[in-house]
Structures are given as structure tokens and as C-alpha cells.
Amino acid sequence: MRVFPTRSGSRLPSALRGALGVLPGATAVGLLLVCAAGIDPAVPAGDGTSLRATAPGRRSVMPAAARPARPVPSSYAAFRAAPPRILPRTAWLAPGTATPPPARYADRVEAVFVHHTDSPNGYDCDDAPRIIRSLYTGQEADRDWDDIGYNFLVDRCGTLYEGRAGGTDKPVVGAHAQGFNRGSTGVAAIGTFTAGTPVPEAMSDAIAALAAWKLGLSGVDPRGSALLVSTNSRSRFAAGTGAVFHTVAAHKDGYATSCPGASLTAEMPAIREAAARLQGR
């Protein structure tokens, strides 16, 4: 990965690993830290994430009103892939859940960061909505975030779910990749995919389909690269540093974590190729 100089000419040390294991059920709600290290309350603005409350003297990074996304040029249509089936937030949100603040939008999505939730693998797919609801509670309620950090989640049966609010077809700024939330989207594979853990084919196929569609909306090749500028020195790159990522990247490429696990990371080249085929490349 190429690293571009910061304004100060320095590169800060890598952050501590940010992903902890999670447990199913209500007893684990307070432990759901997962691998979404996307918020830094010490940064007053610019990382595309927000806290419900801010410390004295700091202003929230969430604006009073969301900035609308810019129209996508018609020239991007050549490599657009078909949208995959994505279940809406209502499929997993508990009744009466408060509406989140207005979403923030980037100009376009230039990269997809792949995560895993670092949670048990032996779940029934019918139980995925409950798992997502627990992840949401761990981030929104216990950590005082404004919403779930991931833009999308996928279960082992290949079912895709809308995560963060704001519109699945829009460049919503998530809270999934500290320093690189703007201009990216995040998809979390429900499970733990460390070395030796098979990645279900349906899950890999769904990630490829999502990447093909989301990147295709911006005319981006899933086999290509993207220059993103870090907004947060808790990432692997000091704030203001430009770094080149695969357009379908692993969370660990931008943050000091093992996420999405060695097995899912090993699947990334095949996922990129599958996504490119779906775009007709």
C-alpha cells in the first residue's frame, strides 16, 4: 500500500487493535465492541461519524442538516451491476426504535471495506436479525453512537441487510473504518473468519454482488485502487495522509486490527474478480 506524506511530513504509530469478541443474546449487549472502530470523539469534525453527545468545548461532527449527495454522471452507467436484494432496516430494528439523526453523504463511494463481526458462526440464518439488533444496541446505546456503524451486513446464507440509515443506493458515510469512512462503504460478515474457518460461498457471493453494485454506481472497478485521505490519526495513517487501497479492501488495511480475519481476507482477490464480472468487465 502506498502512503502519501502528511502535511506535517510524519506518520503516527498504529492504533491499538479495536476488535473484541461478541456473544449472542441480551447478556452480551454490553460487550458488542466488534471491529467497527469508526468514531473518535477527540476529532471535532471530518470523520463522517458522530457522537450523540460531545465533550464540553467540542462540536459534534454531525451537521444540523445532511448534505445531499451529488448526482452520479451518466457515463458511470457502462459498468453498473444489478442491485442485490437487501433487506431493509425494518427487518431487524426493534419496534419503536428512535429515528437516527440525518445521514451524512460523501460525493461517491470509491471503496468497500470488508469486516467480520467477530461473533459466533453457528447461528441459524433466521436469527441474523436478532444478532444485528444486538450489534446495533452495543454500538448505538452502549457506546452512544448515533446509529450502527456498518452500512451493510451479510449472514452466512448470503442474505444482505441494510445497516446504517440514509439509503442503500446513496454514498452514506458510515462509522466502520476509522479515518476512512468518507468515500467508502462497509459490509460486515456476521461471524468470525480467522485462519482455518471456511467462508460460506453464499456469503462471499453476496459481498461480491454488493461491491459490484455499490462501486458500479460510481463507475469504480472492483479490481482497481482508490486514494483515500485519512481523517483520523487513530487509523494506520495520520490525519491528512493519503493512502491507496484496493477498491474492495479489508478493514485491517486501514486500521490496526485482524478484521475481517485471515480466512475472509484470503477470499478478497476472488471477491474482487467476481464483482468485476458482475459489472461486465
C-alpha positions in Angstrom: 0.0 0.0 0.0 1.4 3.4 -1.0 1.5 6.1 1.7 1.5 9.8 0.8 3.1 12.4 3.1 1.1 14.2 5.6 1.0 17.9 5.9 3.5 17.6 8.8 5.6 15.0 6.9 5.2 12.5 9.7 3.3 9.2 10.1 1.9 8.4 13.6 2.2 5.0 15.2 -0.6 2.4 14.5 -3.6 2.4 16.9 -4.3 -0.4 19.3 -6.4 -3.2 18.0 -10.1 -2.3 18.2 -12.0 -5.5 17.8 -13.2 -7.6 20.7 -15.3 -10.8 20.5 -19.0 -10.7 21.0 -21.5 -13.1 22.5 -25.1 -13.7 21.4 -28.1 -12.7 23.4 -29.0 -10.0 25.9 -26.2 -10.9 28.2 -23.7 -9.8 25.6 -25.2 -6.4 24.6 -22.6 -4.5 26.7 -19.7 -6.4 25.1 -20.5 -5.8 21.5 -17.5 -3.7 20.5 -16.9 -5.7 17.3 -14.5 -4.4 14.7 -16.2 -1.1 13.9 -13.6 1.3 15.1 -15.1 4.3 13.4 -15.6 7.1 15.9 -13.0 9.3 17.5 -14.5 11.9 19.9 -11.3 13.8 20.1 -11.6 14.8 16.4 -14.0 17.7 16.2 -15.1 17.2 12.6 -14.4 15.5 9.3 -14.5 11.7 10.0 -18.1 11.4 8.9 -19.2 9.9 12.2 -20.8 11.3 15.3 -21.5 11.0 19.0 -24.9 11.7 20.4 -23.3 14.0 22.9 -19.9 15.7 22.8 -17.5 16.8 25.4 -17.5 20.4 26.6 -15.8 22.7 24.1 -16.2 20.2 21.2 -18.7 20.4 18.5 -20.5 17.4 17.1 -19.3 16.1 13.7 -23.0 15.6 12.7 -24.2 18.7 10.9 -27.6 20.2 11.6 -28.8 19.0 8.2 -27.5 16.3 5.9 -25.6 17.4 2.8 -27.3 15.8 -0.2 -25.3 13.5 -2.4 -24.2 14.9 -5.8 -25.8 13.4 -8.9 -23.9 10.5 -10.5 -22.7 11.2 -14.0 -24.5 9.2 -16.7 -21.1 7.9 -18.0 -20.8 5.7 -15.0 -23.7 3.5 -16.3 -21.5 1.4 -18.5 -20.4 -0.9 -15.7 -23.3 -0.8 -13.4 -24.3 -4.2 -11.9 -27.7 -5.2 -10.9 -28.7 -4.3 -7.3 -28.7 -7.3 -5.0 -31.6 -8.0 -2.7 -31.0 -6.1 0.5 -33.4 -6.4 3.4 -34.3 -3.0 4.9 -33.6 -1.9 8.5 -37.2 -2.8 9.4 -36.2 -6.4 9.1 -34.0 -6.2 12.2 -34.9 -3.0 14.1 -37.0 -3.4 17.2 -40.4 -1.7 17.1 -40.3 1.8 18.5 -36.6 2.4 17.8 -35.8 6.1 17.7 -35.1 7.6 14.3 -31.3 8.3 13.9 -30.1 11.8 13.0 -29.9 12.8 9.3 -27.3 10.8 7.4 -24.1 12.3 6.1 -23.1 11.8 2.5 -19.9 11.7 0.5 -19.7 12.6 -3.1 -19.5 9.0 -4.1 -18.4 5.5 -2.9 -14.8 4.8 -4.0 -14.0 1.7 -1.8 -15.7 -1.1 0.0 -14.2 -2.1 3.4 -15.0 -5.7 4.4 -15.4 -6.6 8.1 -16.4 -9.5 10.2 -18.4 -9.1 13.4 -16.1 -11.4 15.4 -19.2 -13.2 16.7 -20.2 -16.9 16.8 -20.6 -18.7 13.4 -23.0 -21.5 14.3 -26.2 -19.4 14.1 -29.4 -20.1 12.2 -29.8 -17.5 9.5 -33.3 -16.8 10.7 -31.6 -15.4 13.8 -29.5 -12.9 11.9 -31.9 -10.0 12.6 -31.5 -10.6 16.4 -27.7 -10.6 16.0 -27.8 -7.4 14.1 -30.1 -5.8 16.6 -27.6 -6.8 19.4 -24.8 -5.2 17.4 -26.9 -2.1 17.0 -27.6 -1.9 20.7 -23.9 -2.4 21.5 -22.9 0.5 19.3 -25.8 2.9 19.5 -26.9 2.5 23.1 -23.9 1.3 25.0 -21.3 3.3 23.1 -23.6 6.3 22.5 -23.2 6.3 18.7 -25.9 7.8 16.5 -26.5 4.5 14.6 -25.0 1.2 13.8 -21.6 1.7 12.1 -21.8 -0.7 9.2 -23.6 0.3 6.0 -24.5 -3.3 5.3 -24.3 -6.8 7.0 -24.4 -10.2 5.4 -25.2 -13.6 7.1 -23.8 -17.0 6.3 -26.7 -17.7 4.0 -25.9 -14.7 1.8 -28.7 -12.5 3.0 -27.8 -8.8 2.8 -29.2 -6.3 5.3 -29.2 -2.6 5.3 -27.2 -1.3 8.3 -26.7 2.4 8.8 -29.6 4.6 7.7 -29.5 7.0 4.8 -30.4 5.0 1.7 -28.7 1.8 0.4 -28.1 3.4 -3.0 -26.6 6.6 -1.6 -22.9 7.3 -0.5 -23.8 7.2 3.2 -20.8 8.0 5.4 -20.6 5.1 7.9 -18.7 4.5 11.2 -16.9 1.3 10.2 -13.4 2.3 9.1 -11.7 4.8 11.4 -10.2 7.5 9.3 -11.6 6.3 6.0 -15.4 6.4 6.4 -15.9 9.2 3.9 -15.9 7.8 0.4 -16.3 4.2 1.4 -19.0 1.8 2.4 -18.7 -1.0 4.9 -20.1 -4.5 4.8 -19.8 -6.8 7.8 -19.8 -10.6 7.5 -21.7 -12.0 10.5 -19.3 -14.4 12.1 -15.6 -14.9 12.9 -13.3 -15.8 10.0 -9.9 -16.4 11.5 -7.4 -18.8 9.8 -8.9 -22.2 9.1 -12.6 -21.0 9.3 -14.3 -21.6 6.0 -16.1 -18.6 4.5 -19.6 -19.7 3.2 -19.8 -19.4 -0.6 -23.1 -17.7 -0.3 -21.6 -15.0 1.9 -18.7 -14.4 -0.5 -21.0 -14.2 -3.4 -23.2 -11.7 -1.6 -20.2 -9.4 -0.8 -19.2 -9.5 -4.4 -22.6 -8.6 -5.6 -22.8 -5.7 -3.2 -19.4 -4.5 -4.1 -20.2 -4.7 -7.8 -23.4 -2.7 -7.4 -22.1 0.0 -5.0 -18.9 0.6 -6.8 -20.7 0.5 -10.2 -22.9 3.4 -9.1 -19.7 5.5 -9.1 -18.0 3.8 -12.1 -15.4 2.2 -9.9 -13.6 -1.1 -10.9 -13.7 -3.6 -8.0 -10.2 -4.8 -9.1 -8.8 -1.2 -9.0 -7.4 1.1 -6.3 -8.6 4.2 -4.6 -6.8 7.1 -3.0 -8.5 8.0 0.3 -7.3 10.6 2.8 -7.2 9.8 6.5 -9.3 12.0 8.7 -8.2 10.4 11.9 -4.8 9.6 13.3 -6.1 6.6 15.1 -6.1 4.8 11.8 -2.9 3.4 10.3 -2.3 6.8 8.7 -2.0 10.2 10.3 -4.8 12.6 9.6 -4.3 14.2 6.3 -2.3 11.3 4.9 -3.4 9.9 1.6 -3.3 6.1 1.2 -4.0 3.9 -1.8 -6.3 0.9 -1.0 -7.8 -1.8 -3.1 -11.3 -0.7 -4.0 -12.5 -3.8 -2.2 -10.3 -3.7 0.9 -10.0 -5.4 4.3 -10.7 -3.4 7.4 -7.2 -4.2 8.6 -5.7 -2.3 5.6 -6.7 1.0 7.2 -6.8 0.1 10.9 -4.7 -1.9 13.3 -7.0 -5.0 13.6 -7.1 -8.5 12.3 -10.6 -7.8 10.9 -12.1 -9.4 8.7 -10.0 -12.4 9.7 -7.4 -14.4 7.8 -9.9 -16.6 6.0 -12.1 -13.8 4.7 -9.0 -11.7 3.8 -7.8 -14.6 1.7 -11.1 -14.6 -0.2 -10.7 -10.9 -1.2 -9.0 -11.5 -4.6 -11.7 -13.8 -5.7 -14.4 -11.4 -4.4 -12.9 -8.6 -6.4 -12.8 -10.7 -9.6 -16.4 -11.9 -9.1 -17.5 -8.3 -8.5 -15.8 -7.2 -11.7 -17.5 -10.0 -13.7 -20.9 -8.8 -12.4 -20.0 -5.4 -13.7 -19.4 -6.9 -17.1 -15.6 -6.1 -17.0 
